[in-house]
Amino acid sequence: MKTDLSKYNNDWYKAGNKIKRVLWYFINIAFFQCKLNLFNGIKVILLRMFGTKIGKGVVIKPGVNIKCPWRLEIGDNVWIGEDVWIDNVDKVVIGNNVCISQGALLLCANHNYKKPNFDLLLGKIILKEGVWIGAKAIVTQNVTCYSHAILSVGSVASSNLQEYSIYKGIPAIKIRERKIDELQP
């Protein structure tokens, strides 16, 4: 059996209202992907208008690409760095105090390479409180990064990350525990 992409069909997948998707496409380009736009407050308002549940103190840097804001939840005090791509064709939940560094990719879809028609596979991504996704790192579908986990620069998380743990590599493996020093008075 061989792969036959002429038989590929994802008609079952519904990304959302067509008018809303087209409108979002242009807003995403003008206000999020644009490197010149530094107006964070407008970005938060636009995300809310398109159905994102978003907390306070969220910082969204220029060059960010968000596929479906109506499938996105962002907690309080979240930092989303330059050129982050949230390819959320499924649900993405970002907890409080999460940092997603520049160039990181949250990827909610893949294809079934075992099927000749290359079926679309979806899965949500959950980043719990205090998670740090390093620069150019990738989180794939059906992954939960538990409280205060770190995914190091350029690493790929294709399975869950344990709480207070640091992961590195492709695929990411646990390299040590994360210890957070107490604040000094």
Secondary structure, DSSP 8 states (H G I E B T S, - for coil): ----GGG---TT---S-HHHHHHHHHHIIIIII-SS---HHHHHHHHHHTT-EE-SS-EE-TT-EES-GGGEEE-SS-EE-TT-EEE-SS-EEE-TT-EE-TT-EEE-EEE-TTSTT--EEE--EEE-TT-EE-TT-EEETTEEE-TT-EE-TT-EE-S-B-TTEEEETTTTEEEEE--------
